[in-house]
Amino acid sequence: KAAFGSFPNSFFVDFFNSQTSSSQASSFVKAYQASFGRMPTSLDAMGFDSGLIHLQAVKKTGKLSSEEITKTLSSSSFKTVTGLKKFGKGSDAVIEPVVVN
């Protein structure tokens, strides 16, 4: 918070905001704080989403085959705490960026 006051009239773009209104992200933040005693960072949220996405892909395929999971990852959309929606061509992540004023 101190850094934001140092740069008036500026903004920062990230892929996670721990003060989000998203119900899934809010649940993650509460559980993270209860477990670790601090607010999660963007990297914490990305790590969580990594496991979450793979779990969702395994559930959709019903298999542990890396080929099947890869197909599912490239053809599905996901609900995540960071706003990742899907993977595009070349495995590029399609996300909703967060702009913090």
N, CA, C and O atoms as CSV, one atom per row, in Angstrom:
chain,resi,resn,atom,element,x,y,z
A,1,LYS,N,N,0.827,-1.194,0.000
A,1,LYS,CA,C,0.000,0.000,0.000
A,1,LYS,C,C,0.869,1.256,0.000
A,1,LYS,O,O,0.508,2.251,-0.628
A,2,ALA,N,N,2.003,1.228,0.689
A,2,ALA,CA,C,2.866,2.397,0.754
A,2,ALA,C,C,3.379,2.775,-0.622
A,2,ALA,O,O,3.523,3.959,-0.928
A,3,ALA,N,N,3.657,1.778,-1.456
A,3,ALA,CA,C,4.189,2.062,-2.786
A,3,ALA,C,C,3.179,2.818,-3.634
A,3,ALA,O,O,3.559,3.684,-4.422
A,4,PHE,N,N,1.881,2.499,-3.482
A,4,PHE,CA,C,0.879,3.168,-4.289
A,4,PHE,C,C,0.814,4.659,-3.971
A,4,PHE,O,O,0.586,5.470,-4.869
A,5,GLY,N,N,1.008,5.023,-2.734
A,5,GLY,CA,C,0.992,6.431,-2.359
A,5,GLY,C,C,2.188,7.186,-2.881
A,5,GLY,O,O,2.151,8.412,-2.978
A,6,SER,N,N,3.251,6.479,-3.221
A,6,SER,CA,C,4.467,7.113,-3.732
A,6,SER,C,C,4.352,7.509,-5.190
A,6,SER,O,O,5.165,8.291,-5.682
A,7,PHE,N,N,3.362,6.984,-5.887
A,7,PHE,CA,C,3.218,7.249,-7.319
A,7,PHE,C,C,1.800,7.697,-7.640
A,7,PHE,O,O,1.013,6.927,-8.190
A,8,PRO,N,N,1.469,8.955,-7.293
A,8,PRO,CA,C,0.107,9.431,-7.552
A,8,PRO,C,C,-0.191,9.447,-9.051
A,8,PRO,O,O,0.707,9.620,-9.874
A,9,ASN,N,N,-1.455,9.266,-9.384
A,9,ASN,CA,C,-1.920,9.279,-10.772
A,9,ASN,C,C,-1.263,8.203,-11.625
A,9,ASN,O,O,-1.058,8.399,-12.823
A,10,SER,N,N,-0.939,7.089,-11.027
A,10,SER,CA,C,-0.343,5.992,-11.781
A,10,SER,C,C,-1.164,4.727,-11.562
A,10,SER,O,O,-2.039,4.684,-10.697
A,11,PHE,N,N,-0.876,3.713,-12.341
A,11,PHE,CA,C,-1.572,2.448,-12.175
A,11,PHE,C,C,-0.597,1.303,-12.398
A,11,PHE,O,O,0.486,1.481,-12.956
A,12,PHE,N,N,-1.003,0.137,-11.953
A,12,PHE,CA,C,-0.178,-1.052,-12.024
A,12,PHE,C,C,-1.029,-2.178,-12.601
A,12,PHE,O,O,-2.170,-2.361,-12.176
A,13,VAL,N,N,-0.501,-2.930,-13.553
A,13,VAL,CA,C,-1.231,-4.041,-14.153
A,13,VAL,C,C,-0.635,-5.342,-13.633
A,13,VAL,O,O,0.582,-5.529,-13.651
A,14,ASP,N,N,-1.488,-6.227,-13.176
A,14,ASP,CA,C,-1.057,-7.515,-12.642
A,14,ASP,C,C,-2.108,-8.552,-13.023
A,14,ASP,O,O,-3.084,-8.220,-13.696
A,15,PHE,N,N,-1.925,-9.789,-12.610
A,15,PHE,CA,C,-2.908,-10.818,-12.909
A,15,PHE,C,C,-3.650,-11.289,-11.673
A,15,PHE,O,O,-4.447,-12.224,-11.751
A,16,PHE,N,N,-3.400,-10.653,-10.522
A,16,PHE,CA,C,-4.122,-11.022,-9.309
A,16,PHE,C,C,-4.194,-9.829,-8.373
A,16,PHE,O,O,-3.238,-9.067,-8.228
A,17,ASN,N,N,-5.354,-9.686,-7.742
A,17,ASN,CA,C,-5.555,-8.649,-6.739
A,17,ASN,C,C,-6.189,-9.327,-5.527
A,17,ASN,O,O,-7.307,-9.834,-5.609
A,18,SER,N,N,-5.484,-9.334,-4.421
A,18,SER,CA,C,-5.983,-10.018,-3.229
A,18,SER,C,C,-7.234,-9.360,-2.651
A,18,SER,O,O,-7.885,-9.946,-1.786
A,19,GLN,N,N,-7.580,-8.169,-3.102
A,19,GLN,CA,C,-8.781,-7.487,-2.621
A,19,GLN,C,C,-9.889,-7.515,-3.670
A,19,GLN,O,O,-10.670,-6.572,-3.793
A,20,THR,N,N,-9.940,-8.590,-4.409
A,20,THR,CA,C,-10.898,-8.750,-5.488
A,20,THR,C,C,-12.318,-9.000,-4.977
A,20,THR,O,O,-12.518,-9.367,-3.819
A,21,SER,N,N,-13.280,-8.798,-5.843
A,21,SER,CA,C,-14.675,-9.088,-5.494
A,21,SER,C,C,-15.091,-10.467,-6.002
A,21,SER,O,O,-16.206,-10.911,-5.727
A,22,SER,N,N,-14.219,-11.146,-6.734
A,22,SER,CA,C,-14.515,-12.489,-7.231
A,22,SER,C,C,-14.700,-13.443,-6.056
A,22,SER,O,O,-13.870,-13.480,-5.148
A,23,SER,N,N,-15.784,-14.212,-6.072
A,23,SER,CA,C,-16.057,-15.118,-4.949
A,23,SER,C,C,-14.997,-16.209,-4.842
A,23,SER,O,O,-14.601,-16.572,-3.734
A,24,GLN,N,N,-14.533,-16.734,-5.968
A,24,GLN,CA,C,-13.520,-17.786,-5.922
A,24,GLN,C,C,-12.198,-17.236,-5.387
A,24,GLN,O,O,-11.548,-17.875,-4.560
A,25,ALA,N,N,-11.803,-16.061,-5.853
A,25,ALA,CA,C,-10.555,-15.456,-5.373
A,25,ALA,C,C,-10.675,-15.061,-3.902
A,25,ALA,O,O,-9.724,-15.226,-3.138
A,26,SER,N,N,-11.830,-14.544,-3.503
A,26,SER,CA,C,-12.029,-14.169,-2.096
A,26,SER,C,C,-11.913,-15.377,-1.181
A,26,SER,O,O,-11.324,-15.289,-0.104
A,27,SER,N,N,-12.471,-16.500,-1.603
A,27,SER,CA,C,-12.362,-17.734,-0.819
A,27,SER,C,C,-10.906,-18.167,-0.705
A,27,SER,O,O,-10.456,-18.593,0.359
A,28,PHE,N,N,-10.174,-18.053,-1.808
A,28,PHE,CA,C,-8.750,-18.398,-1.801
A,28,PHE,C,C,-7.986,-17.508,-0.826
A,28,PHE,O,O,-7.177,-17.999,-0.038
A,29,VAL,N,N,-8.241,-16.204,-0.876
A,29,VAL,CA,C,-7.538,-15.257,-0.005
A,29,VAL,C,C,-7.804,-15.589,1.461
A,29,VAL,O,O,-6.871,-15.622,2.264
A,30,LYS,N,N,-9.057,-15.835,1.816
A,30,LYS,CA,C,-9.405,-16.163,3.206
A,30,LYS,C,C,-8.711,-17.444,3.664
A,30,LYS,O,O,-8.152,-17.491,4.759
A,31,ALA,N,N,-8.747,-18.480,2.828
A,31,ALA,CA,C,-8.115,-19.756,3.187
A,31,ALA,C,C,-6.598,-19.598,3.277
A,31,ALA,O,O,-5.960,-20.187,4.149
A,32,TYR,N,N,-6.029,-18.807,2.381
A,32,TYR,CA,C,-4.580,-18.592,2.389
A,32,TYR,C,C,-4.166,-17.862,3.670
A,32,TYR,O,O,-3.201,-18.245,4.332
A,33,GLN,N,N,-4.905,-16.812,4.004
A,33,GLN,CA,C,-4.602,-16.051,5.222
A,33,GLN,C,C,-4.722,-16.939,6.467
A,33,GLN,O,O,-3.899,-16.849,7.378
A,34,ALA,N,N,-5.729,-17.779,6.502
A,34,ALA,CA,C,-5.918,-18.665,7.646
A,34,ALA,C,C,-4.762,-19.662,7.777
A,34,ALA,O,O,-4.364,-20.022,8.884
A,35,SER,N,N,-4.238,-20.098,6.644
A,35,SER,CA,C,-3.150,-21.083,6.656
A,35,SER,C,C,-1.778,-20.471,6.901
A,35,SER,O,O,-0.953,-21.050,7.608
A,36,PHE,N,N,-1.531,-19.296,6.314
A,36,PHE,CA,C,-0.180,-18.734,6.326
A,36,PHE,C,C,-0.031,-17.417,7.091
A,36,PHE,O,O,1.083,-16.932,7.285
A,37,GLY,N,N,-1.153,-16.842,7.522
A,37,GLY,CA,C,-1.094,-15.631,8.319
A,37,GLY,C,C,-0.694,-14.377,7.568
A,37,GLY,O,O,-0.258,-13.400,8.177
A,38,ARG,N,N,-0.835,-14.395,6.265
A,38,ARG,CA,C,-0.520,-13.210,5.461
A,38,ARG,C,C,-1.333,-13.233,4.170
A,38,ARG,O,O,-1.905,-14.259,3.801
A,39,MET,N,N,-1.375,-12.098,3.496
A,39,MET,CA,C,-2.083,-12.013,2.219
A,39,MET,C,C,-1.290,-12.740,1.139
A,39,MET,O,O,-0.060,-12.686,1.141
A,40,PRO,N,N,-1.963,-13.412,0.228
A,40,PRO,CA,C,-1.258,-14.082,-0.861
A,40,PRO,C,C,-0.742,-13.068,-1.889
A,40,PRO,O,O,-1.353,-12.024,-2.117
A,41,THR,N,N,0.382,-13.401,-2.492
A,41,THR,CA,C,0.934,-12.584,-3.572
A,41,THR,C,C,0.434,-13.131,-4.909
A,41,THR,O,O,-0.239,-14.161,-4.955
A,42,SER,N,N,0.763,-12.442,-5.975
A,42,SER,CA,C,0.408,-12.923,-7.313
A,42,SER,C,C,1.027,-14.281,-7.579
A,42,SER,O,O,0.393,-15.140,-8.192
A,43,LEU,N,N,2.251,-14.487,-7.128
A,43,LEU,CA,C,2.912,-15.774,-7.345
A,43,LEU,C,C,2.243,-16.889,-6.548
A,43,LEU,O,O,2.161,-18.022,-7.023
A,44,ASP,N,N,1.768,-16.585,-5.351
A,44,ASP,CA,C,1.028,-17.573,-4.560
A,44,ASP,C,C,-0.245,-17.991,-5.305
A,44,ASP,O,O,-0.564,-19.176,-5.396
A,45,ALA,N,N,-0.953,-17.008,-5.828
A,45,ALA,CA,C,-2.194,-17.278,-6.556
A,45,ALA,C,C,-1.910,-18.069,-7.834
A,45,ALA,O,O,-2.672,-18.971,-8.181
A,46,MET,N,N,-0.832,-17.744,-8.529
A,46,MET,CA,C,-0.486,-18.462,-9.749
A,46,MET,C,C,-0.132,-19.918,-9.437
A,46,MET,O,O,-0.496,-20.818,-10.193
A,47,GLY,N,N,0.568,-20.151,-8.340
A,47,GLY,CA,C,0.883,-21.509,-7.930
A,47,GLY,C,C,-0.370,-22.303,-7.617
A,47,GLY,O,O,-0.495,-23.466,-8.000
A,48,PHE,N,N,-1.300,-21.663,-6.913
A,48,PHE,CA,C,-2.571,-22.314,-6.602
A,48,PHE,C,C,-3.317,-22.662,-7.883
A,48,PHE,O,O,-3.828,-23.772,-8.034
A,49,ASP,N,N,-3.375,-21.700,-8.809
A,49,ASP,CA,C,-4.080,-21.936,-10.068
A,49,ASP,C,C,-3.443,-23.050,-10.886
A,49,ASP,O,O,-4.147,-23.791,-11.572
A,50,SER,N,N,-2.152,-23.176,-10.824
A,50,SER,CA,C,-1.472,-24.241,-11.558
A,50,SER,C,C,-2.023,-25.607,-11.148
A,50,SER,O,O,-2.362,-26.431,-11.997
A,51,GLY,N,N,-2.106,-25.831,-9.854
A,51,GLY,CA,C,-2.670,-27.088,-9.368
A,51,GLY,C,C,-4.146,-27.211,-9.675
A,51,GLY,O,O,-4.622,-28.285,-10.044
A,52,LEU,N,N,-4.878,-26.111,-9.525
A,52,LEU,CA,C,-6.317,-26.101,-9.769
A,52,LEU,C,C,-6.631,-26.438,-11.225
A,52,LEU,O,O,-7.542,-27.219,-11.499
A,53,ILE,N,N,-5.890,-25.858,-12.147
A,53,ILE,CA,C,-6.117,-26.094,-13.576
A,53,ILE,C,C,-5.841,-27.557,-13.926
A,53,ILE,O,O,-6.601,-28.188,-14.660
A,54,HIS,N,N,-4.754,-28.076,-13.392
A,54,HIS,CA,C,-4.445,-29.479,-13.682
A,54,HIS,C,C,-5.489,-30.421,-13.080
A,54,HIS,O,O,-5.854,-31.420,-13.701
A,55,LEU,N,N,-5.961,-30.112,-11.897
A,55,LEU,CA,C,-7.013,-30.923,-11.281
A,55,LEU,C,C,-8.287,-30.885,-12.132
A,55,LEU,O,O,-8.919,-31.918,-12.353
A,56,GLN,N,N,-8.657,-29.700,-12.605
A,56,GLN,CA,C,-9.838,-29.568,-13.456
A,56,GLN,C,C,-9.657,-30.355,-14.756
A,56,GLN,O,O,-10.596,-30.988,-15.236
A,57,ALA,N,N,-8.452,-30.314,-15.321
A,57,ALA,CA,C,-8.186,-31.038,-16.568
A,57,ALA,C,C,-8.264,-32.546,-16.356
A,57,ALA,O,O,-8.818,-33.260,-17.192
A,58,VAL,N,N,-7.719,-33.032,-15.259
A,58,VAL,CA,C,-7.780,-34.466,-14.963
A,58,VAL,C,C,-9.231,-34.899,-14.758
A,58,VAL,O,O,-9.631,-35.964,-15.226
A,59,LYS,N,N,-10.016,-34.082,-14.063
A,59,LYS,CA,C,-11.428,-34.414,-13.846
A,59,LYS,C,C,-12.192,-34.452,-15.169
A,59,LYS,O,O,-13.053,-35.309,-15.364
A,60,LYS,N,N,-11.877,-33.522,-16.083
A,60,LYS,CA,C,-12.568,-33.485,-17.374
A,60,LYS,C,C,-12.201,-34.682,-18.243
A,60,LYS,O,O,-13.068,-35.251,-18.906
A,61,THR,N,N,-10.934,-35.070,-18.249
A,61,THR,CA,C,-10.505,-36.194,-19.088
A,61,THR,C,C,-10.793,-37.526,-18.440
A,61,THR,O,O,-11.054,-38.513,-19.128
A,62,GLY,N,N,-10.747,-37.565,-17.116
A,62,GLY,CA,C,-10.918,-38.822,-16.407
A,62,GLY,C,C,-9.708,-39.730,-16.542
A,62,GLY,O,O,-9.768,-40.913,-16.206
A,63,LYS,N,N,-8.613,-39.174,-17.033
A,63,LYS,CA,C,-7.400,-39.958,-17.261
A,63,LYS,C,C,-6.186,-39.189,-16.766
A,63,LYS,O,O,-6.242,-37.971,-16.596
A,64,LEU,N,N,-5.101,-39.893,-16.536
A,64,LEU,CA,C,-3.846,-39.258,-16.133
A,64,LEU,C,C,-2.848,-39.209,-17.288
A,64,LEU,O,O,-1.663,-38.957,-17.069
A,65,SER,N,N,-3.303,-39.441,-18.483
A,65,SER,CA,C,-2.456,-39.407,-19.671
A,65,SER,C,C,-2.037,-37.965,-19.977
A,65,SER,O,O,-2.883,-37.078,-20.087
A,66,SER,N,N,-0.737,-37.740,-20.113
A,66,SER,CA,C,-0.267,-36.375,-20.389
A,66,SER,C,C,-0.808,-35.860,-21.717
A,66,SER,O,O,-1.072,-34.665,-21.851
A,67,GLU,N,N,-0.977,-36.742,-22.702
A,67,GLU,CA,C,-1.518,-36.324,-23.997
A,67,GLU,C,C,-2.965,-35.852,-23.856
A,67,GLU,O,O,-3.351,-34.828,-24.419
A,68,GLU,N,N,-3.760,-36.612,-23.098
A,68,GLU,CA,C,-5.167,-36.243,-22.894
A,68,GLU,C,C,-5.295,-34.961,-22.081
A,68,GLU,O,O,-6.138,-34.114,-22.377
A,69,ILE,N,N,-4.470,-34.822,-21.071
A,69,ILE,CA,C,-4.500,-33.608,-20.245
A,69,ILE,C,C,-4.089,-32.401,-21.078
A,69,ILE,O,O,-4.701,-31.338,-20.965
A,70,THR,N,N,-3.067,-32.546,-21.912
A,70,THR,CA,C,-2.620,-31.456,-22.787
A,70,THR,C,C,-3.732,-31.032,-23.731
A,70,THR,O,O,-3.950,-29.837,-23.930
A,71,LYS,N,N,-4.437,-31.994,-24.315
A,71,LYS,CA,C,-5.568,-31.680,-25.201
A,71,LYS,C,C,-6.638,-30.906,-24.434
A,71,LYS,O,O,-7.178,-29.916,-24.929
A,72,THR,N,N,-6.932,-31.363,-23.236
A,72,THR,CA,C,-7.953,-30.712,-22.421
A,72,THR,C,C,-7.527,-29.299,-22.044
A,72,THR,O,O,-8.337,-28.372,-22.078
A,73,LEU,N,N,-6.251,-29.134,-21.684
A,73,LEU,CA,C,-5.765,-27.799,-21.330
A,73,LEU,C,C,-5.902,-26.835,-22.500
A,73,LEU,O,O,-6.227,-25.664,-22.304
A,74,SER,N,N,-5.657,-27.316,-23.717
A,74,SER,CA,C,-5.688,-26.426,-24.873
A,74,SER,C,C,-7.091,-26.194,-25.425
A,74,SER,O,O,-7.287,-25.305,-26.253
A,75,SER,N,N,-8.071,-26.984,-24.977
A,75,SER,CA,C,-9.413,-26.842,-25.541
A,75,SER,C,C,-10.485,-26.484,-24.514
A,75,SER,O,O,-11.672,-26.495,-24.840
A,76,SER,N,N,-10.095,-26.174,-23.303
A,76,SER,CA,C,-11.076,-25.909,-22.247
A,76,SER,C,C,-10.900,-24.515,-21.669
A,76,SER,O,O,-9.851,-23.887,-21.820
A,77,SER,N,N,-11.933,-24.050,-21.013
A,77,SER,CA,C,-11.819,-22.813,-20.243
A,77,SER,C,C,-11.852,-23.205,-18.771
A,77,SER,O,O,-12.336,-24.279,-18.411
A,78,PHE,N,N,-11.329,-22.316,-17.924
A,78,PHE,CA,C,-11.158,-22.649,-16.517
A,78,PHE,C,C,-11.639,-21.512,-15.631
A,78,PHE,O,O,-11.651,-20.352,-16.044
A,79,LYS,N,N,-12.037,-21.853,-14.408
A,79,LYS,CA,C,-12.349,-20.859,-13.381
A,79,LYS,C,C,-11.168,-20.851,-12.423
A,79,LYS,O,O,-10.862,-21.859,-11.786
A,80,THR,N,N,-10.516,-19.717,-12.332
A,80,THR,CA,C,-9.309,-19.619,-11.523
A,80,THR,C,C,-9.351,-18.388,-10.630
A,80,THR,O,O,-10.215,-17.526,-10.794
A,81,VAL,N,N,-8.425,-18.306,-9.689
A,81,VAL,CA,C,-8.370,-17.138,-8.804
A,81,VAL,C,C,-7.634,-15.974,-9.447
A,81,VAL,O,O,-7.807,-14.830,-9.027
A,82,THR,N,N,-6.807,-16.247,-10.468
A,82,THR,CA,C,-6.045,-15.176,-11.113
A,82,THR,C,C,-6.736,-14.587,-12.327
A,82,THR,O,O,-6.278,-13.576,-12.860
A,83,GLY,N,N,-7.824,-15.187,-12.778
A,83,GLY,CA,C,-8.508,-14.681,-13.962
A,83,GLY,C,C,-8.095,-15.385,-15.234
A,83,GLY,O,O,-8.534,-15.003,-16.319
A,84,LEU,N,N,-7.250,-16.416,-15.125
A,84,LEU,CA,C,-6.887,-17.199,-16.302
A,84,LEU,C,C,-8.142,-17.851,-16.842
A,84,LEU,O,O,-8.880,-18.499,-16.100
A,85,LYS,N,N,-8.385,-17.684,-18.126
A,85,LYS,CA,C,-9.598,-18.228,-18.729
A,85,LYS,C,C,-9.324,-19.487,-19.538
A,85,LYS,O,O,-10.077,-20.459,-19.472
A,86,LYS,N,N,-8.233,-19.457,-20.305
A,86,LYS,CA,C,-7.913,-20.595,-21.167
A,86,LYS,C,C,-6.493,-20.419,-21.693
A,86,LYS,O,O,-5.817,-19.430,-21.409
A,87,PHE,N,N,-6.070,-21.403,-22.463
A,87,PHE,CA,C,-4.776,-21.320,-23.120
A,87,PHE,C,C,-5.009,-21.160,-24.616
A,87,PHE,O,O,-5.824,-21.869,-25.206
A,88,GLY,N,N,-4.290,-20.227,-25.223
A,88,GLY,CA,C,-4.422,-19.989,-26.649
A,88,GLY,C,C,-3.371,-20.752,-27.435
A,88,GLY,O,O,-2.790,-21.722,-26.948
A,89,LYS,N,N,-3.138,-20.300,-28.654
A,89,LYS,CA,C,-2.138,-20.936,-29.506
A,89,LYS,C,C,-0.773,-20.873,-28.842
A,89,LYS,O,O,-0.423,-19.876,-28.211
A,90,GLY,N,N,-0.012,-21.938,-28.990
A,90,GLY,CA,C,1.327,-21.964,-28.409
A,90,GLY,C,C,1.316,-21.990,-26.897
A,90,GLY,O,O,2.316,-21.641,-26.268
A,91,SER,N,N,0.208,-22.397,-26.298
A,91,SER,CA,C,0.054,-22.467,-24.836
A,91,SER,C,C,0.086,-21.107,-24.151
A,91,SER,O,O,0.346,-21.030,-22.950
A,92,ASP,N,N,-0.175,-20.031,-24.897
A,92,ASP,CA,C,-0.234,-18.696,-24.294
A,92,ASP,C,C,-1.461,-18.596,-23.407
A,92,ASP,O,O,-2.559,-18.985,-23.805
A,93,ALA,N,N,-1.271,-18.074,-22.204
A,93,ALA,CA,C,-2.377,-17.917,-21.266
A,93,ALA,C,C,-3.251,-16.742,-21.673
A,93,ALA,O,O,-2.739,-15.674,-22.008
A,94,VAL,N,N,-4.545,-16.929,-21.647
A,94,VAL,CA,C,-5.518,-15.867,-21.901
A,94,VAL,C,C,-6.077,-15.492,-20.543
A,94,VAL,O,O,-6.773,-16.289,-19.914
A,95,ILE,N,N,-5.779,-14.283,-20.086
A,95,ILE,CA,C,-6.181,-13.860,-18.749
A,95,ILE,C,C,-6.920,-12.539,-18.786
A,95,ILE,O,O,-6.908,-11.829,-19.792
A,96,GLU,N,N,-7.558,-12.223,-17.683
A,96,GLU,CA,C,-8.158,-10.904,-17.475
A,96,GLU,C,C,-7.187,-10.140,-16.593
A,96,GLU,O,O,-7.056,-10.453,-15.410
A,97,PRO,N,N,-6.502,-9.142,-17.144
A,97,PRO,CA,C,-5.556,-8.400,-16.285
A,97,PRO,C,C,-6.285,-7.581,-15.239
A,97,PRO,O,O,-7.452,-7.229,-15.409
A,98,VAL,N,N,-5.593,-7.284,-14.169
A,98,VAL,CA,C,-6.131,-6.468,-13.081
A,98,VAL,C,C,-5.406,-5.146,-13.108
A,98,VAL,O,O,-4.175,-5.111,-13.099
A,99,VAL,N,N,-6.151,-4.052,-13.142
A,99,VAL,CA,C,-5.552,-2.716,-13.092
A,99,VAL,C,C,-5.830,-2.141,-11.723
A,99,VAL,O,O,-6.984,-2.018,-11.314
A,100,VAL,N,N,-4.765,-1.785,-11.010
A,100,VAL,CA,C,-4.878,-1.232,-9.665
A,100,VAL,C,C,-4.521,0.251,-9.730
A,100,VAL,O,O,-3.418,0.606,-10.145
A,101,ASN,N,N,-5.441,1.110,-9.324
A,101,ASN,CA,C,-5.183,2.558,-9.324
A,101,ASN,C,C,-4.488,2.967,-8.053
A,101,ASN,O,O,-4.186,4.146,-7.866
